[in-house]
Amino acid sequence: MTLVSNPCKHNDKLSYAEMEDIIKQSYDGILVIDRNADVTFANDAYFRITGIRKSDIIGQNFREFMKDTPYKKAACQEALETKKQTTQTHYNLAPGKVIMVTSKPIFDAQGQVRLVVSNCRDMSELVCLREQLERAQEIEEQYYKNMAGEIAGPIAMNSKMKAIFAASSKVSSVDITVLITGESGVGKDVVAHYIHNNSPRKEAPFVTVNCGAIPENLLESEFFGYVGGAFTGAAKSGKKGLIEAADGGTLFLDEIGDLPFGLQVKLLRALDTSEITRVGDNSPTPVNIRLLAATNQDLEQMVKEHRFREDLYYRLNVINLKIPSLRERQEDIRPLCLFFLHKCNQRYGQNKRISPDVLIVLQRYSWPGNIRQLKHVIERMVVLSNGEYLELSTLPADIGLEEVLISTSEFISGDGLIPIPEAVEKVEKQILSYALKHYSSSRQIAKVTGIDQTTVLRKIKKYGLDRNS
């Protein structure tokens, strides 16, 4: 085979030996046959990729070689015969490999095929990546189809949450009082509903009372009900209280820590006697309820401070289920995002999806407002986004900015801490770089970062930033 080199920029010419070395060093396999299908050249990569032995084809006719293989016709043969570029993919030419061969004819001055050059590439890694992508897409589809609102039961990928729902399942079958604790927004009401829905009382009422939402002067009448004419403005027919409304079912007292001290005595008496007395009435009414309570406060500390009755505390704290915060259960963030997205899509007639980079940001965020905050963020993004996917640009500024704050390690050099002015510049540069990508004007950036517009423009110029930096 003759190798011809062209002049390069410096008017130097590559020698035959140099050209041969270049071809030999190619990571892709190269095979050359002449017009008779005789093999005139093959580099080492060709034998490495295909598993064919040198002695089988070097100096041999490739057409004859193919007769002893299970393959009908190689790409180089087809290119030789059709005089056209040909590509073939082989899935079993070499064990465990997917090999793509592209053969292209080279013509002489008379338009006849002089040589056929075949380029051989191992596609196994790319095929593997494609299969992984397809599996990831299948998993995403399953999330959207199953986890996004169509599965039975709560979302709990985290081991702590699995333990919570396992315990909830056990206690649901008996009428034992359960105190559900945890930060605001962690889903205490979800656990309460789960216990009720798996209990023998599931067909009976589930009555929720937010002890912090009812005015104190109305609490007693709301809790216990009243008879007609019991007080000014009372309905003539009287009214059934919330406890009585839960008769036969479950009473869920949310934010129990906000219950006034005086009313705690009457609640304890009702729980102990299974009777309530309406305001203005002298005769008690029997009630049969299952009690669940929830709070984000430290009731034990409140007992020590005489702000919560000790006897009521021990009456409630028979089984204590402490719900972890969302930052402690990052495995649940992704399915929760898809669950809320599905609900929002249904509510607003949309078909939005979440881009992978947004999911990464949401999984890393600390979520001080827990699941309630996550739900509202997803709803906000669905409403404000324009495209098919929820993108980084639709994230609330506080969530996005948390991701650009640099770690403590970046403030440490080999000799110790870096100077504070340098550290401040690092933070400023990262925040402004992020803001440039997510806000359309310097006025918006000034509003989000809390500095005036002139300072924003000056610092952007100082750090040499632009929207592509």
Phi and psi in degrees as a GROMACS rama.xvg file:
@    title "Ramachandran Plot"
@    xaxis  label "Phi"
@    yaxis  label "Psi"
@TYPE xy
-99.3365  129.678  THR-2
-106.256  126.957  LEU-3
-113.581  128.895  VAL-4
-103.376  152.763  SER-5
-104.426  152.45  ASN-6
-61.0903  138.288  PRO-7
-96.1998  -174.395  CYS-8
-58.8765  -31.601  LYS-9
-98.1779  18.5618  HIS-10
61.5363  20.039  ASN-11
-90.8675  150.78  ASP-12
-114.153  139.239  LYS-13
-78.6125  133.831  LEU-14
-76.5677  167.207  SER-15
-58.1092  -42.709  TYR-16
-64.3836  -38.8317  ALA-17
-66.6604  -43.1514  GLU-18
-62.5203  -40.4879  MET-19
-64.8222  -39.9334  GLU-20
-63.482  -40.4605  ASP-21
-61.2703  -45.8426  ILE-22
-66.924  -38.8939  ILE-23
-64.5679  -33.8036  LYS-24
-82.6066  -4.35976  GLN-25
-58.9183  135.009  SER-26
-70.326  -30.7359  TYR-27
-81.437  150.289  ASP-28
-77.1681  141.193  GLY-29
-128.79  128.848  ILE-30
-128.041  134.983  LEU-31
-125.44  128.423  VAL-32
-121.835  155.469  ILE-33
-92.812  -170.614  ASP-34
-65.4199  -16.4012  ARG-35
-97.1321  2.95207  ASN-36
74.3788  16.6984  ALA-37
-78.2235  137.801  ASP-38
-76.3832  121.569  VAL-39
-107.056  -19.7352  THR-40
-162.417  145.201  PHE-41
-155.739  131.657  ALA-42
-86.7054  171.092  ASN-43
-63.2697  -33.583  ASP-44
-61.8482  -32.5323  ALA-45
-61.351  -45.188  TYR-46
-71.4585  -35.194  PHE-47
-64.369  -42.2582  ARG-48
-75.1596  -45.342  ILE-49
-85.0126  -23.6988  THR-50
80.7817  2.03672  GLY-51
-74.1787  142.033  ILE-52
-84.1823  144.529  ARG-53
-56.5259  -42.7218  LYS-54
-64.2304  -18.0458  SER-55
-78.6291  -26.3549  ASP-56
-127.929  -26.0375  ILE-57
-63.3483  123.73  ILE-58
77.3698  5.30733  GLY-59
-109.892  170.07  GLN-60
-89.1125  125.074  ASN-61
-68.1507  -31.3673  PHE-62
-64.2013  -40.4747  ARG-63
-67.7251  -37.6989  GLU-64
-61.8091  -39.4549  PHE-65
-67.3065  -24.0998  MET-66
-62.746  -26.8773  LYS-67
-93.5781  10.263  ASP-68
-114.989  162.494  THR-69
-76.8639  -2.10819  PRO-70
-87.8604  145.178  TYR-71
-73.9463  -53.843  LYS-72
-154.486  133.237  LYS-73
-79.8687  162.252  ALA-74
-61.6551  -37.9904  ALA-75
-66.6844  -36.0649  CYS-76
-65.2748  -44.4303  GLN-77
-64.575  -39.872  GLU-78
-64.9246  -36.6323  ALA-79
-64.4833  -41.4006  LEU-80
-80.163  -40.1081  GLU-81
-88.9799  -14.1502  THR-82
61.3815  28.2144  LYS-83
-131.406  154.345  LYS-84
-62.692  136.051  GLN-85
-132.412  139.033  THR-86
-126.277  133.923  THR-87
-132.168  147.733  GLN-88
-117.176  128.02  THR-89
-113.08  127.544  HIS-90
-101.93  -9.54751  TYR-91
-139.131  23.4844  ASN-92
-68.3391  -40.2103  LEU-93
-131.762  142.033  ALA-94
-55.2815  126.89  PRO-95
73.2067  11.8258  GLY-96
-119.832  150.407  LYS-97
-115.889  117.589  VAL-98
-118.424  128.953  ILE-99
-108.296  127.972  MET-100
-118.892  125.625  VAL-101
-117.427  122.677  THR-102
-115.769  133.406  SER-103
-130.437  128.792  LYS-104
-78.2563  146.783  PRO-105
-115.566  128.493  ILE-106
-102.182  153.021  PHE-107
-89.8083  -174.243  ASP-108
-63.6262  -24.8891  ALA-109
-89.8857  2.41715  GLN-110
83.2587  13.4792  GLY-111
-96.2856  150.457  GLN-112
-66.2826  122.331  VAL-113
-98.3215  -43.6692  ARG-114
-142.883  157.943  LEU-115
-124.947  123.285  VAL-116
-104.398  125.456  VAL-117
-111.105  129.426  SER-118
-105.298  126.807  ASN-119
-118.985  126.33  CYS-120
-130.19  136.61  ARG-121
-81.4223  111.873  ASP-122
-98.2338  8.34938  MET-123
-57.383  -44.3591  SER-124
-65.9446  -42.2703  GLU-125
-64.865  -40.4317  LEU-126
-63.5008  -40.6651  VAL-127
-62.2261  -43.099  CYS-128
-64.5227  -38.7757  LEU-129
-64.1367  -41.432  ARG-130
-64.6408  -38.9698  GLU-131
-63.7961  -40.5484  GLN-132
-63.4378  -42.648  LEU-133
-63.5928  -40.0303  GLU-134
-64.8277  -40.2844  ARG-135
-63.1015  -39.755  ALA-136
-66.7979  -37.2242  GLN-137
-63.5815  -41.4181  GLU-138
-63.0877  -42.664  ILE-139
-60.4852  -43.29  GLU-140
-61.2206  -39.8163  GLU-141
-64.4663  -39.813  GLN-142
-58.8839  -49.0736  TYR-143
-65.4997  -35.3868  TYR-144
-80.6658  -44.8265  LYS-145
-98.8637  -55.2345  ASN-146
-72.8595  -22.8434  MET-147
-83.6562  49.8687  ALA-148
105.764  -4.16481  GLY-149
-107.571  -4.44427  GLU-150
-85.8392  156.293  ILE-151
-90.2383  135.18  ALA-152
98.1833  169.282  GLY-153
-78.5402  164.341  PRO-154
-88.0345  117.203  ILE-155
-152.602  92.4185  ALA-156
-92.8543  -25.6103  MET-157
-73.7266  141.447  ASN-158
-63.6782  -36.2295  SER-159
-65.3642  -41.1875  LYS-160
-70.5271  -35.0848  MET-161
-61.182  -40.1054  LYS-162
-66.1037  -37.8658  ALA-163
-61.4152  -46.5305  ILE-164
-75.0672  -26.2679  PHE-165
-67.092  -43.4743  ALA-166
-66.2091  -38.9393  ALA-167
-62.1093  -37.6101  SER-168
-64.1167  -38.8599  SER-169
-67.6309  -44.8786  LYS-170
-77.5037  -15.5197  VAL-171
-66.2356  -26.3705  SER-172
-79.753  -11.7669  SER-173
-124.358  153.678  VAL-174
-84.2504  56.0071  ASP-175
-97.6967  144.436  ILE-176
-73.0442  136.082  THR-177
-124.54  129.724  VAL-178
-104.622  120.054  LEU-179
-105.598  119.798  ILE-180
-119.16  165.193  THR-181
146.413  167.223  GLY-182
-61.0122  161.68  GLU-183
-63.2734  133.725  SER-184
87.6191  8.53717  GLY-185
-84.3823  -10.3153  VAL-186
102.335  35.2155  GLY-187
-63.6805  -35.0082  LYS-188
-66.9258  -31.002  ASP-189
-64.3333  -42.0968  VAL-190
-65.9108  -40.8905  VAL-191
-61.8661  -45.7495  ALA-192
-62.8362  -37.3757  HIS-193
-62.1077  -44.3309  TYR-194
-62.0852  -46.7144  ILE-195
-62.6328  -45.4253  HIS-196
-69.0694  -15.4103  ASN-197
-107.493  10.5236  ASN-198
-101.461  165.809  SER-199
-63.0218  -13.4519  PRO-200
-93.5567  10.4458  ARG-201
-60.3876  -25.324  LYS-202
-85.7695  -9.84938  GLU-203
-91.3057  173.53  ALA-204
-63.8457  147.601  PRO-205
-118.589  107.347  PHE-206
-108.885  122.086  VAL-207
-101.483  131.137  THR-208
-122.972  117.435  VAL-209
-88.5424  104.878  ASN-210
-66.7922  -18.0994  CYS-211
-94.936  -4.35044  GLY-212
-102.049  -12.6719  ALA-213
-97.8515  129.476  ILE-214
-54.2478  141.148  PRO-215
-59.0648  -34.8864  GLU-216
-73.7111  -12.2234  ASN-217
-106.913  -6.78974  LEU-218
-58.7087  -47.2391  LEU-219
-62.2493  -45.4547  GLU-220
-69.1163  -32.2555  SER-221
-70.5742  -39.7764  GLU-222
-69.6407  -50.478  PHE-223
-104.826  -10.5172  PHE-224
79.6092  179.989  GLY-225
-153.38  160.416  TYR-226
-94.174  163.953  VAL-227
-59.2237  132.872  GLY-228
75.4995  14.4577  GLY-229
-65.6229  -29.1982  ALA-230
-157.183  168.264  PHE-231
-60.541  127.866  THR-232
91.651  -5.49394  GLY-233
-70.0678  143.966  ALA-234
-64.2241  143.503  ALA-235
-61.6822  -34.7164  LYS-236
-83.1328  -4.57115  SER-237
78.9958  -178.93  GLY-238
-150.55  137.928  LYS-239
-75.3944  136.801  LYS-240
-79.6619  169.055  GLY-241
-65.1878  -35.2211  LEU-242
-65.5436  -44.4971  ILE-243
-66.5462  -32.5724  GLU-244
-65.4157  -23.6687  ALA-245
-90.4093  6.61211  ALA-246
-54.0041  127.193  ASP-247
88.3856  -13.0294  GLY-248
-122.42  -139.776  GLY-249
-120.098  133.911  THR-250
-106.176  121.011  LEU-251
-110.109  109.315  PHE-252
-94.7861  98.3933  LEU-253
-84.4593  147.515  ASP-254
54.2182  47.8629  GLU-255
-60.6841  -24.1165  ILE-256
-66.2823  -17.697  GLY-257
-90.027  1.29977  ASP-258
-70.0478  126.605  LEU-259
-55.9156  145.768  PRO-260
-57.0583  -40.4762  PHE-261
-66.3439  -35.1253  GLY-262
-76.8521  -21.1423  LEU-263
-60.5165  -35.4917  GLN-264
-63.1124  -47.0869  VAL-265
-66.9907  -36.6049  LYS-266
-65.237  -43.3067  LEU-267
-60.8942  -41.6322  LEU-268
-63.7488  -41.5519  ARG-269
-63.8337  -38.3166  ALA-270
-69.2453  -39.4307  LEU-271
-72.2214  -35.5524  ASP-272
-99.0011  -11.561  THR-273
57.1039  35.7733  SER-274
-138.99  148.557  GLU-275
-128.183  153.665  ILE-276
-122.526  119.606  THR-277
-64.6565  151.613  ARG-278
-61.9836  127.532  VAL-279
88.1957  1.53125  GLY-280
-111.246  153.42  ASP-281
-105.333  -21.483  ASN-282
-100.905  133.498  SER-283
-74.6337  156.615  PRO-284
-117.255  123.766  THR-285
-69.557  141.629  PRO-286
-133.864  146.927  VAL-287
-124.128  98.1662  ASN-288
-127.993  157.262  ILE-289
-106.653  125.281  ARG-290
-99.9816  129.622  LEU-291
-125.041  140.625  LEU-292
-133.931  155.007  ALA-293
-144.348  150.509  ALA-294
-160.008  152.378  THR-295
-104.348  7.19966  ASN-296
-100.83  161.093  GLN-297
-87.4486  93.002  ASP-298
-64.044  -34.2623  LEU-299
-62.524  -41.2986  GLU-300
-68.5964  -36.7498  GLN-301
-64.7024  -33.9954  MET-302
-63.642  -43.1032  VAL-303
-63.6982  -31.3029  LYS-304
-91.0233  6.71449  GLU-305
59.9143  34.8305  HIS-306
-106.957  -5.0673  ARG-307
-145.296  134.939  PHE-308
-65.7921  132.678  ARG-309
-64.9309  -41.0374  GLU-310
-66.067  -37.3806  ASP-311
-68.9144  -37.9583  LEU-312
-57.9047  -48.0934  TYR-313
-71.2448  -25.2704  TYR-314
-70.5293  -32.8059  ARG-315
-84.9349  -36.6283  LEU-316
-86.6932  52.4745  ASN-317
-80.0214  -51.7359  VAL-318
-121.03  124.553  ILE-319
-112.762  117.82  ASN-320
-108.67  111.03  LEU-321
-96.272  116.762  LYS-322
-84.8832  125.243  ILE-323
-69.6144  153.691  PRO-324
-68.9713  163.959  SER-325
-65.8542  -31.54  LEU-326
-67.6181  -17.9782  ARG-327
-90.7651  -4.82146  GLU-328
-135.714  59.1887  ARG-329
-60.5485  -26.0298  GLN-330
-62.4574  -23.6868  GLU-331
-85.9898  -11.6924  ASP-332
-65.4318  -47.0596  ILE-333
-60.5264  -53.3411  ARG-334
-64.013  -31.6384  PRO-335
-66.2575  -39.4707  LEU-336
-58.2586  -46.7486  CYS-337
-68.769  -34.8165  LEU-338
-62.099  -50.0172  PHE-339
-68.2134  -34.8338  PHE-340
-61.5447  -44.2171  LEU-341
-59.8242  -44.2666  HIS-342
-63.865  -42.266  LYS-343
-67.1152  -39.6486  CYS-344
-59.1474  -42.2496  ASN-345
-65.0125  -43.2107  GLN-346
-67.5656  -39.9079  ARG-347
-104.77  8.0843  TYR-348
64.7334  38.5799  GLY-349
-111.75  172.661  GLN-350
-138.255  50.0262  ASN-351
-76.8254  156.122  LYS-352
-132.723  166.827  ARG-353
-106.685  129.074  ILE-354
-70.568  150.04  SER-355
-57.3138  -37.8829  PRO-356
-67.9411  -30.8375  ASP-357
-68.5174  -41.4798  VAL-358
-60.7017  -38.2514  LEU-359
-62.4581  -45.4184  ILE-360
-62.5895  -44.4326  VAL-361
-64.9331  -34.2976  LEU-362
-71.7883  -26.6792  GLN-363
-89.4336  -15.9819  ARG-364
-69.8269  150.49  TYR-365
-80.8658  -18.7165  SER-366
50.8782  66.5124  TRP-367
-61.8545  -27.0302  PRO-368
-92.5143  5.60338  GLY-369
57.7349  -146.768  ASN-370
-63.834  -35.429  ILE-371
-59.9581  -42.7642  ARG-372
-65.7118  -42.9678  GLN-373
-59.0639  -44.5664  LEU-374
-58.3169  -45.3545  LYS-375
-69.6885  -34.3386  HIS-376
-64.5918  -45.65  VAL-377
-61.801  -43.197  ILE-378
-62.3981  -42.0735  GLU-379
-62.0767  -43.7891  ARG-380
-66.5608  -38.4643  MET-381
-62.4441  -42.3626  VAL-382
-69.8806  -38.4963  VAL-383
-90.3266  -20.4761  LEU-384
-73.697  149.736  SER-385
-104.257  -33.0313  ASN-386
-90.2802  -169.329  GLY-387
-71.1822  -32.7601  GLU-388
-107.671  148.914  TYR-389
-78.7641  114.488  LEU-390
-102.774  171.319  GLU-391
-59.0438  -31.8629  LEU-392
-65.6206  -19.2567  SER-393
-93.8502  -1.62051  THR-394
-69.3513  142.143  LEU-395
-58.1456  145.898  PRO-396
-58.3408  -39.2211  ALA-397
-65.6594  -34.0377  ASP-398
-71.826  -44.2559  ILE-399
-65.0664  -42.1807  GLY-400
-66.9278  -29.9935  LEU-401
-61.0815  -31.1034  GLU-402
-74.4452  -22.8287  GLU-403
-91.7732  -9.97705  VAL-404
-65.3996  129.059  LEU-405
-80.1494  157.017  ILE-406
-79.855  165.216  SER-407
-58.8055  -33.4239  THR-408
-60.3083  -26.0331  SER-409
-76.6196  -10.1581  GLU-410
-93.4343  1.00324  PHE-411
-112.485  126.669  ILE-412
-106.707  -178.131  SER-413
-62.4174  -27.254  GLY-414
-98.7094  4.4181  ASP-415
127.788  -151.395  GLY-416
-71.5999  143.745  LEU-417
-78.8616  157.035  ILE-418
-59.2982  145.184  PRO-419
-58.3578  -42.8099  ILE-420
-57.5884  -38.675  PRO-421
-67.5365  -39.5557  GLU-422
-65.1398  -40.4415  ALA-423
-61.8535  -41.71  VAL-424
-63.3708  -37.761  GLU-425
-60.2966  -47.6835  LYS-426
-65.4132  -45.0334  VAL-427
-58.029  -44.7661  GLU-428
-63.512  -43.0897  LYS-429
-67.1799  -42.174  GLN-430
-65.6246  -44.3623  ILE-431
-67.6318  -36.8526  LEU-432
-61.8934  -42.9774  SER-433
-64.6233  -45.8922  TYR-434
-62.5166  -36.7881  ALA-435
-61.4082  -32.3314  LEU-436
-81.2404  -19.092  LYS-437
-117.785  -5.91806  HIS-438
-131.293  139.96  TYR-439
-83.5935  -16.1961  SER-440
-139.909  157.552  SER-441
-67.0568  -26.0439  SER-442
-66.148  -42.3705  ARG-443
-65.1225  -41.7571  GLN-444
-61.7353  -41.9321  ILE-445
-61.027  -41.371  ALA-446
-64.849  -42.6998  LYS-447
-71.9741  -40.1527  VAL-448
-87.1676  -12.3623  THR-449
80.5336  19.7504  GLY-450
-123.409  163.485  ILE-451
-75.9634  162.36  ASP-452
-63.7784  -37.3137  GLN-453
-62.2801  -41.5814  THR-454
-65.3355  -38.9574  THR-455
-58.3413  -49.9427  VAL-456
-62.7851  -40.1594  LEU-457
-65.5987  -41.9787  ARG-458
-72.8139  -35.0691  LYS-459
-60.0344  -42.4153  ILE-460
-67.2328  -40.4917  LYS-461
-60.0559  -43.2094  LYS-462
-90.4555  1.34083  TYR-463
63.6417  39.6862  GLY-464
-93.2351  152.122  LEU-465
-146.367  -179.243  ASP-466
-70.5064  -10.5258  ARG-467
-104.57  0.252047  ASN-468
